[in-house]
Amino acid sequence: MFERYFKLEEHGTSIRTEVLAGLTTFLTMAYIIFVNPSILSEAGMDRGAVFVATCLAAALGTAIMGLYANYPIALAPGMGLNAYFTYGVVLGMGYTWQVALGAVFLSGIIFIVISILPIREAIINAIPQSLKMAISAGIGLFLGIIGLANAGIIADHPVTLVTIGDLTQPAPILAVIGFIAIAALTAWRVPGAIIISILGVSIIGMVLGVSQFGGVFDMPPSMAPTFLQLDISGALSIGLLSIVFAFLFVDLFDTAGTLVGVAHRAGLLTSEGKLPRLGRALMADSTATVAGSIFGTSTTTSYIESAAGANAGGRTGLTAITVAILFVLAIFLAPLATSIPGYATAPALIFVACLMARGLAEVDWDDVTEYAPALVTAISMPLTYSVAHGIAFGFIAYAAIKLLSGRFREASPTVVILAILFVVKFAYLG
């Protein structure tokens, strides 16, 4: 049955290899079941309900990716998008988390439409490579500043805006230890370096009395506080259009990059460098986003950590099915998830920021019309505390610089139209 459905022999793999690859992928991304509830709870959402929603959204999306698209790619609520959800939309702009969930839902519906229609490749290809990389790097920098703040390493200041925190407190010291541990374990190629650090720092903090231990296993918490609590009508207001499209664009670019990157590492691209069954893979991602918003979590997207499973030999959807099963089992770890303190998850945010910031290396630093808009995009996100604003500034800068430098033809019609819409948005909607 497995051979017929997943075509194991055709891909040069076996059930044992696929299961081990799935376990490897799960260990490298399991940190999300601790980090996501921690971030979204700051938006006022019930932490236990978000924990269950995180596990279910990840399990459902990953299962669809495995069964429908037959790819060894796992999904879960995306890092960066969850931070934008909490710190940008809810705490920054003042919208309720119910409205923010409605915006996630709408972005998922649009993503489904794009996945069905033949325009998906055109949209992805129309965005300049420099802006794609800058968006990824900018989200990384956004995560970095959030992680440093959550750890107490930096703090706000009325004159300089930001300054160093009180490094004599246990929290920042433990966070620094956690970050160093993640980097060192990653250098030694230890699977699950992030989750090992999170659990290790948490245990040290509990032993020292900095935080409390709530247990490991229990029946799953109720999903009632977040299930079907999304406010779609509130998200349909004109002022939220840029937020909806920010969720959409980031998910679309992130998913496309992850799919191509993992497929390339697994040797699944065609000789022309294209990804077979791209529509099915995008459909899995967009469906998971819609379902996740209904469960009560931010945008669900494909995880680049799936590359760890590909390195371990994962080649088919059976790897993804293994990950999905493990996410379902993880639902019974709710007491442990709620025991994880912020200073233990902060190093994960900072380390993921390091990984995402590598996107700036792909920018053409010999062409000012490419690197100037890219840098504007990247630095605007953490400094405005908004992914949407960073994307808007980047598109406006790209179109304007290309126009005034006499290279307007290099800016695609999609970029120009979006830039104009962003200008109108800032001019008339604030």
C-alpha positions in Angstrom: 0.0 0.0 0.0 2.8 2.4 0.9 4.7 1.5 -2.2 1.7 2.1 -4.5 0.6 5.4 -2.9 4.0 7.1 -2.2 6.0 5.4 -4.9 8.9 4.6 -2.5 10.9 2.5 -4.8 10.7 5.1 -7.6 12.1 7.7 -5.2 14.8 5.3 -4.0 13.7 5.2 -0.4 12.0 2.8 2.1 9.5 2.9 4.9 12.2 2.9 7.6 14.1 5.8 5.9 10.9 7.8 5.5 9.9 7.3 9.2 13.4 8.3 10.5 13.4 11.3 8.2 10.0 12.3 9.6 11.3 12.0 13.1 14.3 14.2 12.2 12.1 16.9 10.7 9.8 16.9 13.7 12.6 17.3 16.2 14.0 20.3 14.3 10.7 22.1 14.2 9.0 20.9 17.4 10.0 24.1 19.1 7.0 25.8 17.4 4.6 24.0 19.8 6.3 25.9 22.7 7.1 29.2 20.9 3.8 29.8 19.1 1.6 29.7 22.2 4.0 31.9 24.0 3.9 34.6 21.3 0.1 34.5 20.6 -0.8 34.5 24.3 0.7 38.0 24.5 -2.1 39.0 22.1 -4.6 37.9 24.7 -5.3 34.4 23.4 -5.7 31.4 25.6 -2.3 29.7 25.7 -3.6 26.1 26.1 -6.1 26.6 23.2 -3.4 28.0 21.0 -1.1 25.0 21.9 -3.8 22.6 20.6 -4.5 24.8 17.6 -0.8 24.8 16.7 -0.5 21.1 16.9 -3.7 20.4 14.9 -2.9 23.0 12.2 0.5 21.6 11.8 -0.8 18.0 11.7 -3.5 18.8 9.2 -1.4 20.8 6.9 1.5 18.3 6.9 -0.9 15.4 6.3 -2.4 17.1 3.3 1.1 17.9 2.0 2.0 14.2 2.4 -1.2 12.6 1.1 -2.2 15.1 -1.6 1.2 16.5 -2.9 3.4 13.5 -1.9 6.2 15.8 -0.6 8.4 15.3 2.5 7.6 18.8 3.6 6.1 19.7 7.0 3.9 22.7 7.9 3.2 24.6 11.1 2.3 28.2 12.2 5.1 30.3 10.7 7.7 32.2 12.7 7.6 35.8 11.9 4.0 35.7 10.8 3.0 34.9 14.4 5.2 37.7 15.7 3.5 40.1 13.2 0.1 38.8 14.3 0.8 39.7 17.9 3.2 42.6 18.0 2.2 44.2 14.7 -1.5 43.8 14.2 -2.9 43.3 17.8 -0.5 45.1 20.1 0.9 47.6 17.5 -2.3 48.5 15.5 -4.8 47.9 18.3 -7.0 45.3 16.5 -8.5 42.4 18.4 -6.9 38.9 18.0 -10.3 37.8 16.6 -10.0 40.3 13.8 -6.4 39.3 13.2 -7.6 35.7 12.8 -10.2 36.9 10.3 -7.4 38.5 8.3 -5.4 35.2 8.4 -8.6 33.4 7.2 -9.1 35.8 4.3 -5.4 35.6 3.2 -5.8 31.8 3.2 -8.9 32.0 1.0 -7.1 34.3 -1.5 -4.1 31.9 -1.4 -6.5 29.0 -2.3 -7.9 31.0 -5.3 -4.3 31.7 -6.4 -3.4 28.1 -6.1 -6.3 27.0 -8.2 -5.8 29.6 -11.0 -2.8 29.4 -13.3 -1.5 32.9 -12.2 0.4 31.6 -9.1 3.7 31.2 -11.0 3.2 34.7 -12.6 2.7 36.3 -9.2 5.7 34.6 -7.6 8.0 35.4 -10.6 6.8 39.0 -10.9 8.3 40.0 -7.5 12.0 40.9 -7.8 14.4 38.4 -6.2 16.0 41.1 -4.1 12.6 42.0 -2.5 11.8 38.3 -1.9 15.1 37.9 -0.1 14.7 41.2 1.8 11.3 40.2 3.0 12.7 37.0 4.5 15.6 38.8 6.0 13.4 41.6 7.4 11.1 39.1 9.1 14.3 37.6 10.6 15.4 41.0 12.0 11.9 41.5 13.3 12.1 38.2 15.1 15.5 39.1 16.4 14.4 42.3 18.1 11.4 40.6 19.6 13.6 37.8 21.0 16.1 40.2 22.5 13.2 42.1 24.1 11.5 39.0 25.5 14.8 37.9 27.0 15.3 41.3 28.7 18.6 41.8 26.8 17.3 45.0 25.3 14.7 47.4 26.7 12.8 50.6 25.6 14.3 54.0 26.3 12.5 57.4 26.1 15.5 59.1 24.3 17.3 56.5 22.3 14.2 54.3 21.8 16.1 51.1 22.6 18.9 50.4 25.1 20.5 47.5 26.9 18.5 45.6 29.5 19.5 44.6 33.0 21.9 41.8 32.3 22.3 40.9 36.0 18.9 39.3 36.0 18.5 35.5 35.5 16.3 35.7 32.4 18.8 37.4 30.0 21.7 35.3 31.3 19.7 32.1 30.7 18.6 33.4 27.3 22.2 34.0 26.3 23.2 30.5 27.4 20.3 29.1 25.4 21.3 30.9 22.2 25.0 29.8 22.5 23.8 26.3 23.1 21.6 26.3 19.9 24.5 27.6 17.8 27.0 25.2 19.2 24.6 22.2 18.8 23.8 23.3 15.2 27.6 23.5 14.5 27.9 19.9 15.7 24.9 19.0 13.4 22.8 17.7 16.4 19.1 17.2 15.3 16.7 19.2 17.3 19.2 21.7 18.6 16.5 24.4 19.2 14.2 22.2 21.2 17.1 20.8 23.2 18.1 24.3 24.2 14.5 25.3 25.0 14.0 22.3 27.3 17.5 22.6 28.8 17.2 26.3 29.7 13.7 25.7 31.0 15.0 23.0 33.4 17.8 25.2 34.6 15.4 28.0 35.3 13.0 25.7 37.2 15.9 24.3 39.3 17.0 27.8 40.1 13.4 28.8 41.0 13.1 31.4 38.2 10.1 29.6 36.7 7.6 26.9 37.8 7.2 23.4 36.4 3.6 22.4 35.5 4.1 18.8 34.5 4.6 16.9 31.2 1.6 14.8 30.1 -2.1 15.5 30.4 -5.3 15.5 28.4 -5.4 18.3 25.8 -6.7 21.7 26.9 -10.1 22.9 25.5 -10.0 24.6 22.2 -13.2 26.6 22.9 -11.4 29.9 23.8 -10.0 30.2 20.2 -12.0 27.7 18.0 -14.2 29.6 15.5 -13.5 32.9 17.3 -12.3 34.6 14.1 -13.9 37.9 13.2 -14.2 37.8 9.4 -16.5 40.8 9.0 -14.1 42.9 11.1 -11.2 41.9 8.9 -13.1 43.0 5.7 -12.6 46.7 6.6 -10.5 48.8 4.2 -7.9 49.5 6.8 -7.1 45.8 7.1 -6.5 45.2 3.4 -2.7 45.8 3.8 -2.6 43.4 6.7 -4.4 40.6 4.7 -2.1 41.1 1.8 1.0 41.1 4.2 -0.1 37.7 5.5 -0.7 36.5 1.9 2.6 37.8 0.4 4.8 36.5 3.2 3.1 33.1 3.2 3.3 32.9 -0.6 6.9 33.8 -0.9 8.0 31.8 2.1 6.1 28.7 0.9 7.5 29.0 -2.7 11.1 29.4 -1.4 10.7 26.5 1.1 9.2 24.2 -1.5 11.9 24.8 -4.1 14.7 24.7 -1.5 13.6 21.4 0.1 12.7 19.8 -3.2 16.1 20.8 -4.6 17.9 19.2 -1.6 15.8 16.1 -2.0 16.5 15.9 -5.7 12.8 16.3 -6.6 13.0 19.2 -9.1 12.7 18.5 -12.8 15.6 18.9 -15.2 14.3 22.4 -16.0 14.4 23.3 -12.3 10.7 23.3 -11.8 8.7 21.7 -9.0 6.2 19.0 -10.0 2.8 19.2 -8.4 3.4 22.8 -7.3 -0.4 23.5 -7.3 -1.0 20.7 -4.9 1.7 21.8 -2.6 0.4 25.4 -2.5 -3.1 24.1 -2.0 -1.9 22.1 1.1 -0.3 25.3 2.5 -3.3 27.5 1.9 -5.8 25.0 3.2 -3.8 24.7 6.4 -3.8 28.5 6.8 -7.6 28.6 6.6 -8.0 25.6 9.0 -5.5 27.1 11.4 -7.4 30.4 11.6 -10.5 28.4 12.4 -8.7 26.4 15.1 -7.2 29.6 16.5 -3.6 30.2 15.3 -1.7 32.5 13.0 -0.7 31.6 9.4 0.4 28.0 8.8 3.2 27.7 6.3 5.8 25.2 4.9 8.9 24.9 7.1 12.4 25.1 5.8 13.4 22.7 8.7 11.9 20.0 6.4 15.3 20.1 4.7 16.7 18.2 7.8 14.4 15.3 6.9 15.4 15.5 3.3 19.0 15.3 4.3 18.1 12.2 6.3 16.7 10.5 3.2 13.1 11.7 3.2 11.8 11.7 -0.4 8.0 11.2 -0.3 4.9 12.2 1.6 5.4 9.3 4.0 7.9 11.5 5.8 5.3 14.2 6.1 2.7 11.7 7.4 5.2 10.7 10.1 5.6 14.3 11.2 1.8 14.8 11.2 1.3 11.8 13.5 3.9 13.2 15.9 2.2 16.6 16.0 -1.0 14.8 17.0 0.7 12.9 19.8 2.3 16.2 21.0 -1.1 17.5 21.9 -0.8 15.5 25.2 2.3 17.7 26.1 0.2 20.7 27.1 1.5 21.0 30.7 5.1 21.0 29.4 4.3 23.6 26.8 2.7 26.0 29.3 5.7 25.6 31.6 8.1 26.9 29.1 9.1 30.5 30.0 9.7 33.4 27.7 13.5 33.5 28.3 13.7 29.9 27.1 11.9 30.6 23.7 13.7 33.9 23.1 16.9 32.2 22.0 14.9 30.3 19.4 13.6 33.6 18.0 17.1 35.0 17.8 18.5 32.0 16.2 15.8 31.8 13.6 16.5 35.4 12.9 20.1 34.5 12.1 18.9 31.9 9.7 16.5 34.2 7.9 18.9 37.1 7.7 21.0 35.1 5.3 18.6 36.2 2.6 20.4 39.5 2.3 23.4 37.5 1.0 21.3 36.8 -2.2 20.8 40.5 -2.9 22.8 42.0 -5.8 25.1 44.4 -3.8 26.6 45.8 -7.0 23.3 47.3 -8.2 22.0 50.2 -6.1 18.5 49.9 -7.6 18.3 46.4 -6.1 20.1 46.7 -2.8 18.7 50.1 -1.7 15.0 48.9 -1.8 16.0 45.6 -0.3 17.7 47.2 2.7 14.7 49.6 3.1 12.4 46.6 3.3 14.6 44.7 5.7 15.3 47.4 8.2 11.7 48.9 8.1 10.2 45.7 9.5 11.9 45.7 12.9 12.0 49.5 13.2 8.3 50.0 12.4 7.4 46.7 14.2 5.4 45.8 11.1 6.0 43.3 8.3 3.3 45.0 6.2 5.0 48.4 6.4 8.3 46.9 5.5 6.8 45.3 2.4 5.1 48.5 1.5 8.2 50.7 1.8 10.2 48.2 -0.2 7.8 48.1 -3.1 7.5 51.9 -3.2 11.3 52.3 -3.0 11.8 49.7 -5.7 9.4 51.2 -8.2 10.5 54.8 -7.6 14.2 54.1 -7.8 13.8 52.1 -11.0 11.8 55.0 -12.5 14.1 57.8 -11.6 17.2 55.9 -12.6 15.8 55.3 -16.1 15.3 51.6 -15.6 11.6 51.5 -15.3 11.1 48.5 -17.5 12.9 46.4 -14.9 10.0 46.9 -12.5 7.2 44.5 -13.4 3.6 45.8 -13.7 2.7 43.9 -10.5 5.4 45.8 -8.5 4.3 49.1 -9.9 0.6 48.6 -9.2 1.3 47.4 -5.7 3.6 50.4 -5.1 0.9 52.8 -6.2 -1.7 51.1 -4.0 0.6 51.3 -1.0 1.2 55.1 -1.7 -2.6 55.6 -1.8 -3.0 53.6 1.4 -0.5 55.7 3.3 -1.9 58.9 1.8 -5.5 58.4 2.5 -5.8 55.6 5.1 -2.8 56.3 7.3 
